[in-house]
Every structure is written in C-alpha cells, then in structure tokens.
C-alpha cells in the first residue's frame, strides 16, 4: 500500500470521477485508475462503484476513507514539521474573491503574487464567486480565505471578519435624468424606476432586496451584471437607475450623477473572511496573515441601516 494510492482514492471520491481527480492531481487518468485497482486487489475489496455517471465509494470504500484521510494528514503533518525546521513552507491555500473587489483598492493579485514569490512550494487556488456561496465554502472548509461583500450586521456563523471597505450605496443616473438635480433620493422613489443591480447572491443585491422588503417595496430590477462598472455603463446609457457603492459611481465621472439613498440609508461593506477556528494548515495561516497586513483600514462608517456591497 502506497501513500499515492490513498491520495488518488480520496481525490476520486471528492471529485466524483477519475478525470477530475487526475486533473486535480496533475497526473494521467489511466495511472489513477491503475493505482486504485492495485489498492483494491491488495485489500481484497472494491472501493469504488464505477457503474453510475459519477464514481461513488462502495460500502467498504466509505468505511476505509477516514483511515485514508488520517494517513494522508499524518504524512502532510510530518512534512510540514520537517519544513518548519528548514524554514520552508509547503501546502495549499484556497482563496475566494468576488469580481467587484478589483474595483476597490484591494490589490489581492499583488498579495497572491508576492506570497507565491516568497513561498513557491505553496499551491494557491483562486476562485471567483458571489459572496453567499463563498461563505458556505468557508464554513465547509472548501475555502481558507475569502474577500466577500457583507449582507448583514452580524458575521455569518463560524466565520470571522475584518472589514476593509465601508461606504454608502447610491443611486446613479445620467445627467439628463429627472433625478439628476437631487442630492439624495428616498428608497421608495426607486420602486417606481427600472433598477440596475448586481445579481442575487451578492452583498449589494441582498442589502437592496432586504431594505425594499422591509419598506414594502417590490423593486423592478431590469438589468443585472456581475461588475459595478458594467452597471454604471448601463445607467449612463439611460437604461435605468444603477444601485452602486459610492466609489464605483464616482469612477464614472461626469457621465453619472450619484444620489445618496435615504429613508433608509444603505451602506456597503467588504470584508476579509476566514473560519472562526482559523485556516487548517500553516500555509493558509501564513497567507491569511499576509492578507490581513495588506488589507487597508476601512473609511469611517456613517449611519447605516443595512450592509453589503458588490460581492
């Protein structure tokens, strides 16, 4: 029995197939299949059910999986301990990021590049997604660190946060719009207009939907896009009122007029997030420390009745 056979077995089960497991392991699929069949012959039991569209563990495979994972964890622990004596960091870090983070002064790419340069033996995986799915991934241990948009006043269960951006949400319209001469607009007035917003699952959309529900307003969202600059462009072309973080609206310059949303006032927040019990491995812990050092302090928050932002 070899460690690589156990690693292949766990990967096939977690990926529910040989092809995805081989891609994850960076090996050829026939090699994965051959090694697992050799393990099955040695143990005298079929460990995987290959009859369906996805590969699943057999009853024997399910019973043996905890032991395989424990053996792999022990080996990884030995390597990490040995590396600590030589100052070498190994392991894997999974990072989540929402697309609109790039529109703020959150240079996550530079942090990733600098960390990789300092620790070339650490495998870094970056995933872009909406905030609610990234929170779930953090809670399930599928992500180590994420930059998310918040949707509520309290942190999600099992997740710790460091807020890095806190700003008002505004209604953005072109100069010729009837609202353009105002400094602010009541949320109720937006219920009569076609809105342009990020999709469901993002922090900004959750804040908008929650505030409208509390006020008894049914918003008419006519256009959705995954990045604030696209929302701004749609609004500048007269297709509706874009609900944006104030900073994103300001980037459009004279093409848009930003009105503070009042009654209630809404704010958006971006946070660096990780599991309450911390990342599991030394590489992920080191990366979190690097991110916390690099993330800027938030601007002073004003009065807020809701939270969330583009992610």
GUTI-764762 format. One line per 5 residues: number of its first residue (from 1); their letters; for each residue x, y, z of N, C-alpha, C. Coordinates in steps of 0.02 Angstrom, whole numbers. Example, Ala and Ser with C-alpha at 12.3 -4.5 7.8 and 13.67 -1.06 7.14 Angstrom:
GUTI-764762
1) AS) 660,-284,390,615,-225,390,660,-165,390 ~ 642,-112,354,684,-53,357,645,2,394
//
This chain:
GUTI-764762
1) XXXXX) 42,-60,0,0,0,0,44,62,0 ~ 30,109,-46,70,169,-52,28,231,-37 ~ 63,283,-13,29,345,3,-6,375,-58 ~ 26,369,-117,-5,398,-176,-70,364,-193 ~ -76,298,-178,-138,262,-191,-194,290,-147
6) XXXXX) -178,304,-84,-228,333,-39,-247,403,-63 ~ -197,441,-86,-211,509,-110,-256,506,-173 ~ -243,459,-217,-285,451,-276,-356,432,-257 ~ -362,386,-209,-429,364,-187,-469,423,-160 ~ -440,461,-116,-476,518,-87,-494,569,-140
11) XXXXX) -449,581,-187,-463,630,-240,-521,607,-284 ~ -523,543,-302,-577,518,-345,-643,524,-309 ~ -645,508,-245,-708,513,-207,-730,586,-203 ~ -683,632,-187,-701,702,-179,-722,734,-245 ~ -692,712,-300,-709,740,-366,-763,701,-402
16) XXXXX) -783,644,-373,-836,602,-401,-820,577,-471 ~ -756,569,-486,-738,544,-552,-663,541,-561 ~ -640,499,-608,-569,490,-619,-538,549,-658 ~ -576,576,-706,-549,629,-747,-533,691,-706 ~ -582,714,-666,-571,774,-625,-517,761,-572
21) XXXXX) -516,699,-545,-464,683,-496,-395,687,-527 ~ -388,661,-588,-324,663,-622,-302,734,-636 ~ -350,777,-655,-333,847,-667,-311,881,-604 ~ -345,866,-549,-326,895,-485,-257,873,-463 ~ -240,810,-477,-177,781,-455,-120,794,-504
26) XXXXX) -139,820,-564,-90,832,-617,-55,768,-639 ~ -94,715,-647,-68,651,-671,-116,626,-725 ~ -93,574,-761,-135,544,-814,-190,501,-783 ~ -250,504,-813,-306,466,-786,-293,391,-783 ~ -263,359,-834,-250,287,-829,-207,269,-769
31) XXXXX) -161,313,-751,-120,299,-693,-160,299,-628 ~ -208,344,-624,-251,346,-565,-292,282,-560 ~ -323,263,-616,-363,202,-616,-321,141,-598 ~ -262,136,-626,-220,77,-614,-199,73,-541 ~ -182,128,-511,-160,128,-442,-217,109,-394
36) XXXXX) -277,134,-409,-333,117,-366,-352,43,-374 ~ -350,17,-434,-364,-55,-443,-312,-97,-406 ~ -250,-76,-407,-199,-112,-370,-213,-110,-295 ~ -236,-54,-270,-254,-48,-199,-313,-94,-184 ~ -362,-96,-228,-420,-139,-217,-399,-213,-215
41) XXXXX) -354,-233,-260,-330,-302,-259,-293,-318,-194 ~ -254,-271,-171,-217,-283,-109,-263,-289,-49 ~ -316,-250,-48,-363,-252,8,-416,-305,-1 ~ -424,-331,-61,-473,-383,-74,-545,-358,-74 ~ -554,-293,-86,-621,-263,-86,-626,-210,-140
46) XXXXX) -683,-206,-176,-694,-149,-221,-707,-87,-178 ~ -672,-34,-192,-678,27,-152,-720,80,-186 ~ -729,74,-252,-767,124,-290,-820,90,-333 ~ -878,122,-335,-932,100,-378,-928,141,-443 ~ -910,109,-497,-900,142,-560,-959,135,-607
51) XXXXX) -1015,109,-584,-1070,91,-628,-1113,151,-649 ~ -1113,205,-609,-1156,262,-625,-1120,316,-664 ~ -1153,372,-672,-1123,428,-708,-1068,460,-667 ~ -1073,455,-601,-1021,479,-558,-993,421,-517 ~ -931,426,-497,-899,373,-459,-913,385,-385
56) XXXXX) -935,333,-351,-951,338,-280,-914,284,-241 ~ -899,295,-178,-867,242,-139,-917,185,-124 ~ -892,124,-125,-933,68,-102,-938,71,-26 ~ -975,23,2,-981,21,75,-912,12,107 ~ -872,-31,77,-804,-42,103,-762,21,94
61) XXXXX) -769,54,36,-731,115,23,-749,170,72 ~ -815,176,86,-837,227,134,-808,214,203 ~ -804,150,223,-777,132,288,-702,146,293 ~ -667,139,236,-594,148,237,-572,220,227 ~ -616,263,201,-597,332,186,-570,370,246
66) XXXXX) -600,365,306,-572,402,363,-500,383,378 ~ -484,319,369,-416,296,381,-368,323,328 ~ -391,326,266,-350,353,212,-336,427,225 ~ -388,464,243,-379,535,256,-333,546,316 ~ -340,505,368,-297,512,426,-224,498,409
71) XXXXX) -213,447,367,-144,431,346,-114,489,306 ~ -153,518,261,-128,574,222,-115,635,265 ~ -159,647,314,-148,703,359,-84,693,400 ~ -72,631,421,-11,617,459,51,629,417 ~ 50,607,355,108,618,311,118,692,299
76) XXXXX) 63,729,285,70,801,274,96,835,336 ~ 73,812,395,97,841,457,171,830,467 ~ 195,771,449,267,757,454,307,804,408 ~ 282,814,347,317,857,300,318,929,325 ~ 261,952,351,257,1021,375,303,1032,434
81) XXXXX) 306,982,479,351,988,536,423,991,514 ~ 442,947,468,510,948,442,526,1014,407 ~ 476,1040,369,487,1103,334,497,1161,382 ~ 463,1159,439,470,1212,488,542,1218,513 ~ 577,1161,516,646,1162,539,693,1192,486
86) XXXXX) 672,1190,424,714,1218,370,688,1285,347 ~ 632,1308,376,604,1372,355,567,1369,289 ~ 552,1309,265,517,1300,201,443,1290,213 ~ 402,1327,178,330,1322,185,300,1286,126 ~ 261,1235,140,225,1197,88,151,1195,105
91) XXXXX) 113,1168,59,42,1159,72,0,1189,17 ~ -63,1200,33,-111,1225,-17,-154,1278,16 ~ -169,1331,-22,-211,1386,2,-267,1396,-49 ~ -329,1396,-27,-386,1409,-71,-415,1478,-53 ~ -421,1521,-102,-440,1590,-92,-503,1605,-133
96) XXXXX) -550,1640,-103,-611,1661,-138,-612,1736,-146 ~ -639,1759,-202,-640,1831,-217,-701,1846,-259 ~ -737,1900,-242,-792,1921,-285,-767,1970,-337 ~ -799,1969,-396,-771,2004,-454,-763,2079,-442 ~ -808,2110,-406,-805,2182,-398,-750,2205,-351
101) XXXXX) -716,2159,-319,-661,2179,-274,-607,2216,-312 ~ -600,2201,-376,-549,2234,-417,-564,2308,-427 ~ -626,2330,-414,-643,2400,-424,-625,2442,-363 ~ -603,2410,-309,-582,2445,-249,-507,2440,-242 ~ -480,2476,-194,-408,2474,-183,-389,2412,-143
106) XXXXX) -408,2355,-169,-392,2291,-138,-351,2251,-188 ~ -286,2261,-185,-242,2230,-234,-226,2158,-214 ~ -277,2116,-218,-268,2046,-198,-218,2011,-244 ~ -218,2029,-307,-172,1997,-355,-99,2008,-334 ~ -83,2067,-311,-14,2081,-289,3,2040,-226
111) XXXXX) -46,2032,-182,-34,1991,-123,-21,1918,-143 ~ -62,1893,-189,-52,1825,-213,17,1816,-245 ~ 36,1864,-288,100,1860,-322,158,1863,-273 ~ 154,1909,-224,207,1915,-175,214,1854,-132 ~ 156,1825,-113,158,1765,-71,188,1707,-110
116) XXXXX) 169,1701,-174,197,1647,-215,272,1655,-224 ~ 295,1716,-232,367,1728,-240,405,1708,-177 ~ 375,1723,-119,408,1706,-56,403,1632,-39 ~ 348,1600,-61,336,1530,-43,317,1491,-106 ~ 364,1478,-151,348,1446,-215,323,1375,-210
121) XXXXX) 332,1343,-153,309,1273,-145,237,1269,-120 ~ 205,1326,-108,135,1327,-87,91,1332,-149 ~ 43,1287,-155,-5,1288,-210,-62,1334,-192 ~ -75,1384,-234,-128,1433,-221,-183,1425,-273 ~ -245,1419,-250,-302,1414,-295,-348,1474,-282
126) XXXXX) -364,1510,-335,-408,1569,-330,-474,1554,-365 ~ -529,1567,-329,-596,1556,-356,-635,1621,-352 ~ -669,1639,-406,-712,1698,-407,-785,1675,-403 ~ -822,1705,-357,-892,1684,-347,-929,1739,-311 ~ -995,1729,-302,-1034,1777,-263,-1025,1761,-189
131) XXXXX) -1041,1810,-148,-1023,1806,-77,-1058,1751,-39 ~ -1122,1739,-53,-1157,1690,-12,-1129,1620,-22 ~ -1109,1604,-84,-1079,1538,-96,-1009,1534,-65 ~ -972,1589,-64,-906,1587,-33,-911,1579,42 ~ -961,1610,73,-971,1600,145,-984,1526,160
136) XXXXX) -1027,1494,120,-1040,1423,129,-976,1382,120 ~ -936,1400,70,-873,1364,58,-825,1373,117 ~ -823,1431,147,-782,1442,207,-806,1398,264 ~ -872,1397,274,-900,1358,329,-887,1283,321 ~ -884,1260,258,-873,1189,244,-799,1172,237
141) XXXXX) -756,1221,245,-685,1207,239,-660,1202,167 ~ -699,1224,118,-679,1221,48,-638,1282,28 ~ -642,1335,67,-601,1395,58,-564,1409,123 ~ -503,1435,118,-466,1455,177,-478,1529,193 ~ -479,1570,142,-485,1642,150,-529,1668,93
146) XXXXX) -569,1719,106,-611,1748,53,-619,1822,65 ~ -627,1860,11,-647,1930,13,-719,1932,-9 ~ -764,1953,36,-835,1947,24,-870,2014,36 ~ -930,2020,8,-974,2075,25,-1022,2053,79 ~ -1030,2094,130,-1073,2075,186,-1146,2091,172
151) XXXXX) -1189,2050,200,-1261,2060,190,-1298,2073,255 ~ -1264,2073,311,-1297,2084,375,-1251,2116,425 ~ -1278,2136,481,-1239,2168,534,-1193,2118,569 ~ -1215,2056,576,-1177,2006,613,-1138,1961,565 ~ -1079,1937,587,-1041,1891,544,-1080,1826,534
156) XXXXX) -1072,1793,478,-1104,1727,468,-1079,1678,521 ~ -1118,1629,540,-1097,1580,590,-1032,1545,570 ~ -986,1540,617,-924,1504,604,-873,1542,563 ~ -885,1607,551,-841,1646,509,-819,1709,547 ~ -755,1725,545,-729,1787,572,-715,1835,515
161) XXXXX) -718,1901,530,-713,1951,478,-666,2008,498 ~ -637,2038,448,-604,2103,456,-631,2148,401 ~ -669,2199,420,-699,2244,370,-644,2287,340 ~ -643,2291,274,-591,2329,240,-618,2387,198 ~ -682,2386,183,-715,2442,148,-784,2452,178
166) XXXXX) -802,2516,189,-868,2533,216,-888,2599,184 ~ -940,2598,140,-959,2658,104,-1033,2658,90 ~ -1062,2717,75,-1134,2720,60,-1150,2687,-7 ~ -1212,2665,-13,-1238,2643,-78,-1278,2702,-107 ~ -1271,2713,-172,-1303,2770,-204,-1343,2747,-264
171) XXXXX) -1387,2792,-286,-1424,2782,-348,-1389,2825,-401 ~ -1368,2794,-456,-1330,2828,-508,-1372,2836,-571 ~ -1377,2898,-596,-1417,2913,-656,-1377,2959,-701 ~ -1393,2961,-766,-1358,3007,-812,-1380,3079,-799 ~ -1342,3128,-822,-1358,3199,-808,-1427,3221,-829
176) XXXXX) -1455,3191,-882,-1521,3212,-906,-1579,3180,-870 ~ -1566,3136,-822,-1620,3102,-787,-1657,3150,-740 ~ -1723,3142,-731,-1761,3186,-686,-1734,3188,-614 ~ -1699,3135,-593,-1671,3134,-525,-1603,3169,-520 ~ -1574,3187,-577,-1504,3208,-578,-1490,3270,-537
181) XXXXX) -1538,3314,-527,-1525,3375,-490,-1528,3368,-415 ~ -1544,3309,-391,-1552,3299,-319,-1486,3275,-288 ~ -1482,3284,-221,-1426,3258,-184,-1441,3190,-155 ~ -1505,3175,-147,-1525,3111,-117,-1591,3090,-147 ~ -1608,3027,-136,-1672,3000,-159,-1696,2949,-108
186) XXXXX) -1761,2950,-93,-1789,2902,-47,-1794,2834,-81 ~ -1784,2782,-43,-1787,2715,-71,-1854,2702,-104 ~ -1908,2729,-74,-1975,2719,-102,-1980,2746,-173 ~ -1945,2801,-188,-1948,2830,-256,-1916,2785,-307 ~ -1869,2744,-286,-1836,2698,-332,-1882,2640,-350
191) XXXXX) -1934,2628,-310,-1980,2575,-326,-2019,2587,-389 ~ -2020,2650,-412,-2056,2667,-473,-2011,2666,-535 ~ -1947,2651,-526,-1899,2654,-581,-1871,2585,-597 ~ -1847,2576,-658,-1810,2516,-676,-1741,2520,-644 ~ -1723,2468,-607,-1660,2468,-572,-1609,2425,-607
196) XXXXX) -1546,2443,-597,-1489,2405,-624,-1448,2384,-564 ~ -1439,2319,-556,-1407,2295,-494,-1366,2233,-508 ~ -1323,2216,-460,-1288,2153,-463,-1336,2096,-451 ~ -1319,2034,-470,-1366,1979,-465,-1376,1956,-393 ~ -1427,1915,-384,-1440,1885,-318,-1380,1844,-297
201) XXXXX) -1368,1843,-231,-1310,1809,-204,-1253,1856,-188 ~ -1257,1918,-214,-1207,1968,-198,-1228,2009,-138 ~ -1179,2039,-105,-1194,2079,-46,-1238,2138,-61 ~ -1221,2175,-115,-1259,2234,-133,-1332,2216,-147 ~ -1343,2163,-185,-1412,2145,-202,-1450,2124,-140
206) XXXXX) -1417,2088,-95,-1451,2066,-33,-1472,2126,9 ~ -1429,2177,13,-1447,2237,51,-1506,2273,19 ~ -1504,2280,-47,-1559,2313,-82,-1624,2275,-73 ~ -1623,2210,-83,-1684,2170,-76,-1711,2171,-5 ~ -1666,2168,43,-1688,2167,113,-1719,2234,132
211) XXXXX) -1689,2290,111,-1716,2355,127,-1784,2366,93 ~ -1790,2344,31,-1853,2351,-5,-1908,2309,29 ~ -1892,2249,49,-1941,2206,83,-1965,2238,147 ~ -1918,2267,186,-1936,2299,249,-1980,2359,238 ~ -1971,2394,181,-2011,2453,166,-2075,2437,127
216) XXXXX) -2085,2373,112,-2144,2354,73,-2140,2373,0 ~ -2079,2376,-26,-2068,2395,-95,-2050,2334,-136 ~ -2078,2328,-195,-2058,2274,-241,-2014,2305,-295 ~ -1948,2296,-291,-1904,2329,-339,-1910,2297,-408 ~ -1905,2339,-459,-1906,2315,-528,-1834,2315,-555
221) XXXXX) -1801,2259,-548,-1731,2253,-572,-1734,2230,-644 ~ -1718,2276,-689,-1723,2261,-760,-1658,2235,-790 ~ -1602,2253,-758,-1537,2233,-785,-1492,2210,-727 ~ -1457,2156,-739,-1409,2130,-690,-1342,2120,-725 ~ -1288,2133,-688,-1221,2121,-714,-1177,2105,-654
226) XXXXX) -1121,2072,-668,-1078,2047,-614,-1025,2096,-591 ~ -1020,2154,-621,-969,2202,-601,-998,2273,-600 ~ -981,2314,-551,-1009,2381,-545,-996,2426,-605 ~ -938,2420,-638,-926,2464,-695,-975,2450,-752 ~ -999,2388,-758,-1049,2373,-809,-1116,2404,-790
231) XXXXX) -1133,2402,-725,-1194,2434,-702,-1192,2509,-717 ~ -1134,2540,-704,-1126,2611,-717,-1135,2627,-790 ~ -1108,2585,-834,-1114,2597,-905,-1187,2591,-928 ~ -1223,2542,-902,-1293,2535,-919,-1333,2596,-897 ~ -1319,2621,-837,-1354,2681,-813,-1336,2742,-855
236) XXXXX) -1273,2749,-873,-1252,2806,-914,-1286,2807,-981 ~ -1305,2747,-1006,-1341,2743,-1070,-1416,2753,-1062 ~ -1439,2769,-1001,-1509,2784,-989,-1555,2724,-982 ~ -1527,2666,-965,-1568,2606,-961,-1601,2596,-893 ~ -1585,2639,-845,-1615,2632,-779,-1573,2666,-726
241) XXXXX) -1590,2654,-664,-1553,2682,-607,-1509,2627,-579 ~ -1444,2639,-577,-1397,2590,-551,-1389,2600,-476 ~ -1393,2546,-439,-1379,2547,-367,-1307,2523,-358 ~ -1264,2569,-334,-1192,2557,-333,-1161,2580,-268 ~ -1103,2553,-252,-1062,2584,-199,-1041,2654,-223
246) XXXXX) -1035,2701,-177,-1020,2770,-196,-955,2774,-236 ~ -905,2736,-217,-841,2739,-252,-846,2717,-324 ~ -887,2666,-337,-895,2642,-406,-931,2693,-449 ~ -980,2728,-420,-1016,2780,-458,-969,2838,-474 ~ -925,2855,-427,-880,2912,-437,-832,2899,-495
251) XXXXX) -815,2835,-507,-768,2818,-561,-796,2834,-630 ~ -863,2841,-635,-894,2858,-700,-887,2931,-718 ~ -863,2972,-671,-852,3043,-684,-917,3080,-700 ~ -914,3124,-751,-970,3167,-767,-1027,3130,-802 ~ -1016,3068,-819,-1068,3030,-854,-1126,3010,-808
256) XXXXX) -1115,3012,-743,-1167,2993,-695,-1172,3043,-639 ~ -1231,3048,-611,-1243,3086,-550,-1262,3037,-496 ~ -1229,3041,-439,-1241,2995,-384,-1284,3028,-331 ~ -1339,2995,-313,-1385,3020,-262,-1382,2972,-202 ~ -1372,2999,-143,-1372,2957,-84,-1442,2928,-74
261) XXXXX) -1444,2862,-62,-1508,2830,-49,-1525,2840,25 ~ -1585,2869,38,-1605,2884,107,-1674,2854,122 ~ -1690,2856,184,-1754,2829,210,-1769,2759,183 ~ -1726,2710,200,-1668,2713,245,-1603,2724,206 ~ -1551,2746,242,-1485,2749,212,-1456,2678,210
266) XXXXX) -1422,2663,156,-1392,2597,148,-1317,2604,143 ~ -1282,2556,171,-1209,2556,166,-1186,2489,137 ~ -1126,2490,109,-1096,2429,84,-1031,2415,120 ~ -1018,2352,133,-956,2333,167,-924,2274,133 ~ -859,2278,126,-818,2222,103,-777,2197,162
271) XXXXX) -769,2132,167,-731,2104,224,-685,2048,201 ~ -630,2042,235,-587,1984,231,-616,1933,279 ~ -627,1872,256,-662,1822,296,-623,1757,300 ~ -629,1723,357,-597,1658,367,-636,1621,421 ~ -626,1556,426,-662,1517,476,-642,1539,547
276) XXXXX) -689,1536,592,-677,1557,661,-619,1519,693 ~ -614,1454,678,-560,1414,706,-495,1421,667 ~ -495,1465,617,-434,1480,579,-421,1429,524 ~ -381,1448,474,-362,1400,421,-326,1340,451 ~ -333,1283,418,-309,1220,447,-234,1211,442
281) XXXXX) -202,1237,391,-131,1223,380,-88,1284,390 ~ -22,1274,399,23,1331,409,27,1377,348 ~ 22,1349,288,24,1391,228,-36,1438,226 ~ -95,1411,240,-155,1453,240,-153,1505,295 ~ -126,1486,353,-121,1535,408,-72,1591,390
286) XXXXX) -17,1573,357,31,1624,335,0,1670,283 ~ -40,1642,238,-71,1683,187,-123,1730,218 ~ -162,1705,266,-210,1749,299,-174,1806,334 ~ -118,1793,366,-80,1846,399,-57,1897,348 ~ -35,1874,289,-13,1920,236,-72,1963,212
291) XXXXX) -130,1932,203,-189,1969,181,-210,2021,233 ~ -209,2003,295,-230,2049,348,-182,2109,351 ~ -119,2097,338,-70,2151,337,-81,2197,277 ~ -101,2168,221,-106,2207,159,-173,2244,152 ~ -226,2220,185,-291,2250,176,-294,2319,208
296) XXXXX) -322,2368,174,-325,2436,201,-376,2443,257 ~ -367,2493,299,-416,2508,351,-478,2538,318 ~ -538,2521,343,-599,2549,312,-607,2622,327 ~ -642,2656,282,-659,2726,295,-709,2729,352 ~ -713,2785,389,-761,2790,443,-832,2779,419
301) XXXXX) -868,2738,455,-937,2722,435,-985,2774,461 ~ -1034,2791,419,-1087,2835,441,-1145,2795,469 ~ -1201,2829,474,-1260,2795,499,-1282,2743,449 ~ -1299,2683,471,-1316,2629,424,-1376,2591,449 ~ -1418,2571,401,-1474,2528,418,-1468,2461,383
306) XXXXX) -1418,2454,342,-1408,2390,307,-1337,2386,285 ~ -1315,2326,268,-1245,2319,247,-1242,2274,187 ~ -1186,2279,152,-1174,2237,94,-1137,2276,42 ~ -1111,2241,-7,-1077,2276,-61,-1076,2231,-122 ~ -1034,2247,-169,-1039,2217,-235,-1034,2141,-235
311) X) -1000,2111,-189,-991,2039,-193,-1046,2000,-164
//
